[in-house]
Amino acid sequence: MGGDPVIEAVRRGDDDAVRVLLAGGADPEAVDGRGVSALCLAVAAFDSSAAGHLVEAGADALRRLPDWSTPLLRAVDSGSVALVIEVLGGAPLDGAAGAELLARARLWHERGPVAVLRERTGASGPVEYGRVRDRDGVSWCHEVRLGGSAVHDGHAGVLTLLEEHLGLRPGVGELAGRACALEHPDGEHASWLQIVGTLAGRQDDATWLAAAALRAHPDPLRRRFGAQVLASLHLGGYRHGTRSPFLERARELFLDWGAAEEHPDVLAEVLGGLAPFRDPRIQPLGLARLGHPAPQVRARVAALLESTPSRGLERWTYTPEGLDAMLRLARDPDAGVREDAVYQLADRKDPSPAVGDALAAALDDEEQDIRIWAVFGLAERDDPRCVEGAGRVGAVADRAARAWILDAPARFERRRREREAAAASE
C-alpha cells in the first residue's frame, strides 16, 4: 500500500504534483509513517516551491514539533532566503514568535553556519561546501555540509527578511555593513539580493540620500553596494505599480558617476544602472568604455548602445557607431561579454545584414548559451540559418524552462510553410 500522495510528491521533488494534489483537496498537514509533516520534509529538502504550496493550502508553519521547534524555525535554520519567504507567507507574527525567529536568525548570522553546525552535531571533521542555486532560480548561495547536516549560507538575508516582516528598519549603513561583511559578497548571492531588495522597497528620500552618500566611500565594495541600491530604488516604482520619484536623479547621478569611477566592479554596477534609460549622453559613455580591460565593464556596454524602434515596435535599429560596437562585442574574447552582445543582437532584431552574419558566426561559439541566443536571433529574423544552427546547440539541461527560446526554429519553419502555402494558393 502506497504512502500519502502529498508526502510522496514532496519526497520526489514534484512541486507541480504537490500543487495539483492540494488544489484537489489533499491534506496540507499530511505526515509520513514517522510522523514527519509534508512541510517539514519540504523544508529539509530546501524545496521552497513545495513549502509555499503547503503553507498557502493551510499547513501550519508555527506548529510546535517534538523538539519544540516549528517548521518556520527550521526554515530559518536552513539559511535559505527563498524557503523562509515561502514558509513565512503573509501571516502576522505575535511578539513572542517574532522575537524567537529573530533570535534564531541572529544566532546563525553572528556565529556563522560552521560554528553552529559544529555545536549542534558535535562533528569535528572537515566542512564541505557546494555552490547551489536557490529555488527562486535567480540567486545563489553556498551549501555548508558537516556531520550529516546541511544549511545554506543565507542567514544574513534571512535576518534582513525577518526584520522587514516585523516592521524593523535597520539603517542603510547597518545593512551595507551586513552585505559587505558576507563571506561571498556577490551581487547575486541570496543575502546580498535580499538586503538590496529590502532597501529598494522603502522608496523614501532618506534611503536614497544614504545610498548616494556611499559613492564617496573609500571601500569599492561599499560603493558597489550603494550603486546597486540606487539602481534598484529607481526601478522600485515599477514593482509597486507607480512611477519612481528617483528616475531623473538616478540618471544624472549615474551619468556623472560613470564618467569618473575607476574601479571596474563599481563601474560595471553604475553602467548597469544606466541601462534602463534612453538619453543621448549614455551611448558616448558606453563607447568610451568599449575597450576597457575589465570584462565586467565591457559586458555592460551592449545595453548602453542607442537603438531606435523601426517597423512599429518589433525591430530596433542601432546607430552606425552603436552597431559597429555591438559587432565588436559579439567577437570579444570574454564569453560573458559575447553572451550579452549576442543576446542584445538577438533581442533587438536590427535588420542590418551584418547582424545576421554576426549571429551566424556565433553558432560556432564554445558556450552553449551563446549558441542558443544566436539560433533564437536568427529564427526571429526569419533567417534560414537558424535551422542548421539548431543542430549545433546540443542537449540542453533545462529545456522545459527555456522552451520558448529553443522552439524559435520550429516557429520559423511553421511561418515558412504558411508563406509557401499562401503563395501556392494565389
C-alpha positions in Angstrom: 0.0 0.0 0.0 1.4 3.4 -1.1 2.0 6.3 1.2 0.2 9.6 1.3 0.4 11.2 -2.2 1.4 14.6 -0.9 4.2 13.1 1.1 5.4 11.1 -1.9 5.3 14.1 -4.2 7.3 16.2 -1.8 9.9 13.4 -1.4 10.4 13.2 -5.1 10.5 17.0 -5.5 7.5 17.1 -7.8 6.2 20.6 -7.0 3.6 20.6 -9.7 2.1 17.4 -8.2 2.1 18.9 -4.8 0.2 21.9 -6.1 -2.4 19.9 -8.0 -3.0 17.5 -5.1 -3.6 20.4 -2.7 -5.9 22.1 -5.2 -7.8 18.9 -5.3 -8.4 18.9 -1.5 -5.4 16.8 -0.3 -4.4 17.4 3.4 -1.6 20.0 3.6 -0.8 18.7 7.1 -0.1 15.1 5.8 2.5 13.2 7.7 4.7 10.2 6.9 5.0 7.0 8.8 7.3 8.5 11.3 5.0 11.5 11.9 7.1 14.0 9.9 4.9 16.5 8.1 5.0 17.3 4.4 6.0 20.9 5.3 9.0 19.7 7.4 10.0 17.4 4.5 9.9 20.3 2.1 12.0 22.4 4.5 14.5 19.7 4.9 14.9 19.4 1.1 15.2 23.3 0.7 12.1 23.0 -1.5 10.7 26.5 -1.3 8.1 25.9 -4.1 6.5 22.9 -2.4 6.7 24.6 1.0 4.9 27.6 -0.4 2.1 25.4 -1.8 1.7 23.7 1.5 1.5 26.9 3.5 -0.9 28.5 1.1 -3.1 25.5 1.4 -3.2 25.8 5.2 -0.1 24.0 6.6 0.8 25.5 10.0 4.3 27.0 9.9 4.2 27.7 13.6 3.1 24.2 14.8 5.3 23.1 17.7 7.2 19.9 16.9 8.5 17.3 19.3 11.9 19.0 19.5 10.0 22.3 20.3 11.0 23.8 17.0 8.5 24.8 14.3 8.6 24.4 10.5 9.3 28.2 10.3 12.2 27.9 12.8 13.6 25.0 10.8 13.3 27.2 7.6 15.3 29.9 9.4 17.9 27.4 10.4 18.2 26.3 6.8 19.6 29.6 5.7 17.6 29.6 2.5 16.1 33.0 1.9 13.6 31.7 -0.7 12.5 29.0 1.7 11.8 31.4 4.5 9.9 33.7 2.2 7.5 30.8 1.3 7.1 29.4 4.8 6.7 32.8 6.4 3.9 33.7 4.0 2.0 36.8 4.8 0.8 35.8 8.2 1.5 38.2 11.1 3.6 37.0 13.9 2.9 37.8 17.6 5.7 39.3 19.7 7.0 36.0 21.2 7.1 34.2 17.8 8.8 37.1 16.1 11.3 37.5 18.8 12.1 33.8 18.7 12.7 33.9 15.0 14.9 37.0 15.1 17.0 35.5 17.9 17.5 32.3 15.9 18.4 34.2 12.7 20.9 36.4 14.6 22.5 33.4 16.2 23.2 31.9 12.8 24.3 35.2 11.3 26.6 36.3 14.0 28.2 33.0 14.8 28.3 31.6 11.3 26.9 28.3 9.9 30.0 26.3 10.5 30.2 27.2 14.3 26.5 26.5 14.8 26.7 23.2 12.9 29.7 22.1 14.9 27.9 22.8 18.1 24.7 21.1 17.0 26.3 18.0 15.5 29.4 17.7 17.6 31.3 16.9 14.4 34.9 18.0 14.2 35.7 16.8 10.7 36.1 18.9 7.5 33.4 21.1 6.2 32.1 20.6 2.7 30.9 23.4 0.5 28.9 23.5 -2.6 27.6 26.4 -4.6 23.9 26.0 -5.3 21.1 27.9 -7.0 18.3 28.9 -4.6 14.9 27.5 -5.7 13.9 31.1 -6.8 16.1 30.5 -9.8 17.8 33.9 -9.5 20.1 33.9 -6.5 22.8 31.5 -5.4 24.3 30.6 -2.1 26.7 28.1 -0.6 25.5 24.8 0.9 27.5 24.0 4.0 27.7 20.3 5.0 29.0 19.0 8.3 28.2 16.0 10.4 25.4 14.8 8.2 23.6 18.2 8.3 23.5 20.8 5.6 22.5 24.5 5.6 22.7 27.4 3.1 24.8 30.4 4.0 21.9 32.9 3.5 21.3 33.8 7.2 22.2 37.5 6.7 19.4 37.7 4.2 17.0 35.7 6.4 17.7 38.1 9.3 17.0 41.1 7.0 13.8 39.5 5.7 12.5 38.8 9.2 13.3 42.4 10.3 11.4 43.8 7.4 8.4 41.4 8.0 8.3 42.5 11.7 8.5 46.2 10.9 12.1 46.8 11.9 14.2 49.3 9.8 17.9 49.0 10.2 19.7 51.9 8.5 21.4 51.9 5.2 24.8 51.9 6.9 24.0 48.9 9.0 22.6 46.9 6.1 25.5 48.0 3.9 27.9 46.6 6.6 25.9 43.4 6.8 26.1 42.9 3.0 29.7 43.8 2.6 30.7 41.5 5.5 29.4 38.5 3.7 32.0 35.8 3.1 31.0 35.9 -0.6 29.7 39.5 -1.3 28.4 38.7 -4.7 25.6 40.7 -6.4 23.7 37.5 -7.0 24.1 36.0 -3.6 20.8 35.4 -1.9 21.7 37.5 1.2 23.1 40.4 -0.9 20.0 40.5 -3.1 17.6 40.4 -0.1 19.4 43.3 1.6 19.4 45.4 -1.6 15.8 44.5 -2.2 14.8 45.4 1.3 16.3 48.9 0.9 14.9 49.3 -2.6 11.4 48.6 -1.3 11.5 51.6 1.0 11.2 54.1 -1.8 12.0 57.0 0.5 14.3 60.0 0.3 16.3 59.1 3.4 17.3 55.8 1.8 18.2 57.5 -1.5 20.4 60.0 0.2 22.2 57.5 2.4 22.8 55.2 -0.5 24.0 58.1 -2.7 26.5 59.1 0.0 28.2 55.7 -0.4 29.6 57.0 -3.7 32.3 58.8 -1.7 33.2 55.7 0.4 36.8 54.6 0.1 35.8 50.9 0.0 34.8 49.9 -3.5 32.6 47.2 -2.1 30.5 49.8 -0.3 30.4 51.9 -3.4 29.2 49.0 -5.4 26.5 48.2 -2.8 25.4 51.8 -2.9 25.2 51.8 -6.7 23.1 48.6 -6.7 20.7 50.1 -4.1 20.3 53.3 -6.1 19.6 51.3 -9.3 17.1 49.2 -7.5 15.4 52.2 -6.0 14.8 53.9 -9.3 13.3 50.7 -10.6 11.3 50.1 -7.4 8.4 52.2 -8.6 7.7 49.7 -11.4 7.5 46.9 -8.9 5.0 49.0 -6.9 3.0 50.0 -10.0 3.9 53.7 -9.8 6.5 56.0 -11.3 9.6 56.1 -9.1 10.5 59.6 -7.8 14.1 58.8 -8.3 14.3 58.3 -12.1 15.7 61.7 -13.0 18.1 61.8 -10.0 19.3 58.3 -10.8 20.1 59.1 -14.5 22.0 62.3 -13.6 23.9 60.6 -10.8 24.9 57.6 -12.8 26.0 59.7 -15.8 28.3 61.7 -13.6 29.5 58.7 -11.6 30.1 56.6 -14.7 32.4 59.2 -16.2 34.5 59.4 -13.0 34.5 55.9 -11.4 37.7 53.9 -11.9 37.2 50.6 -10.0 35.9 48.1 -12.5 33.4 46.3 -10.2 31.8 49.6 -9.2 31.9 51.0 -12.7 30.1 47.9 -14.0 27.3 48.4 -11.5 27.0 52.1 -12.3 26.8 51.4 -16.0 24.2 48.8 -15.4 22.2 51.4 -13.6 22.1 53.5 -16.8 20.7 50.6 -19.0 17.0 51.4 -18.5 17.4 55.0 -19.6 17.2 56.5 -23.1 19.4 59.6 -23.2 21.7 60.8 -26.0 24.5 61.2 -23.4 24.6 57.5 -22.5 25.9 55.9 -25.7 29.1 58.1 -25.8 29.7 56.9 -22.2 29.3 53.3 -23.3 31.5 53.8 -26.4 34.2 55.3 -24.2 34.3 52.1 -22.2 34.3 49.7 -25.2 37.9 48.8 -24.8 38.0 48.7 -21.0 40.4 46.0 -19.8 37.8 44.5 -17.4 35.3 42.2 -19.0 32.6 43.0 -16.4 32.7 46.6 -17.7 32.7 45.7 -21.3 29.7 43.4 -20.6 27.6 46.4 -19.6 28.3 48.4 -22.8 25.9 46.5 -25.0 22.9 47.7 -23.1 24.0 51.3 -23.4 24.3 51.5 -27.2 21.4 53.6 -28.5 18.8 52.0 -30.7 15.5 53.3 -32.0 12.3 51.5 -33.0 11.5 50.8 -36.6 8.7 48.9 -38.2 6.5 49.6 -35.3 8.0 48.2 -32.1 9.1 44.8 -33.4 12.6 45.8 -34.7 15.2 48.3 -33.5 17.9 50.0 -35.4 21.3 50.8 -34.0 23.2 54.0 -34.9 26.2 53.2 -37.1 28.6 53.7 -34.2 26.4 51.5 -31.9 26.2 48.7 -34.5 30.0 48.7 -35.0 30.4 48.4 -31.2 27.9 45.6 -30.9 29.6 43.6 -33.6 32.9 44.1 -31.9 31.4 43.0 -28.5 30.0 39.9 -30.2 33.6 38.9 -31.0 35.0 39.8 -27.6 37.5 37.3 -26.1 35.4 37.0 -22.9 32.4 34.7 -23.1 30.3 36.8 -20.8 30.7 39.9 -22.9 29.9 37.9 -26.1 26.8 36.5 -24.5 25.5 39.9 -23.5 26.2 41.2 -27.0 24.6 38.2 -28.8 21.6 38.4 -26.6 21.1 42.1 -27.3 21.5 41.5 -31.1 19.0 38.7 -30.9 16.5 40.6 -28.9 16.7 43.9 -30.8 16.5 42.3 -34.3 18.2 45.2 -36.0 17.6 44.5 -39.7 21.2 45.0 -40.8 22.6 42.0 -42.7 25.8 42.4 -40.6 23.7 41.4 -37.5 22.6 38.2 -39.1 26.1 37.4 -40.1 27.3 38.1 -36.5 24.6 35.7 -35.1 25.6 33.1 -37.7 29.2 33.3 -36.6 28.2 32.8 -33.0 26.7 29.4 -33.9 30.2 28.0 -33.5 30.8 29.6 -30.1 32.1 27.3 -27.5 29.5 28.5 -25.0 26.1 26.8 -25.3 24.1 29.8 -24.1 25.6 32.0 -26.8 24.7 29.4 -29.5 21.2 29.3 -28.1 20.7 33.0 -28.4 22.3 33.1 -31.8 19.8 30.5 -33.1 16.9 32.4 -31.5 18.0 35.6 -33.0 18.3 34.1 -36.5 14.9 32.5 -36.2 13.3 35.7 -35.1 14.8 37.4 -38.2 13.4 34.6 -40.4 17.0 33.7 -41.3 17.1 30.0 -42.5 20.5 29.6 -41.0 18.7 29.0 -37.7 17.6 25.5 -38.8 21.1 24.2 -39.3 22.3 26.2 -36.2 19.7 24.5 -34.0 21.6 21.2 -34.6 24.7 22.8 -33.1 23.1 23.7 -29.8 23.4 20.3 -28.2 21.4 18.8 -25.3 20.0 21.5 -23.0 19.6 20.5 -19.4 16.8 22.9 -18.6 15.0 22.7 -21.9 11.5 22.9 -20.4 12.3 26.3 -18.7 13.6 27.7 -22.0 11.1 26.2 -24.4 10.1 29.5 -26.0 13.7 30.3 -26.9 14.6 26.8 -28.0 11.5 26.4 -30.1 12.1 29.5 -32.2 13.4 27.5 -35.2 10.2 25.4 -35.2 8.2 28.6 -35.3 10.3 29.9 -38.2 9.7 26.6 -40.1 5.9 27.0 -39.4 5.9 30.6 -40.7 7.8 29.5 -43.8 5.4 26.7 -44.6 2.5 29.1 -44.1 4.0 31.6 -46.5 4.7 28.8 -49.1 1.1 27.6 -48.8 -0.2 31.1 -49.2 1.9 31.7 -52.2 0.8 28.4 -53.8 -2.8 29.2 -53.3 -2.6 32.5 -55.1 
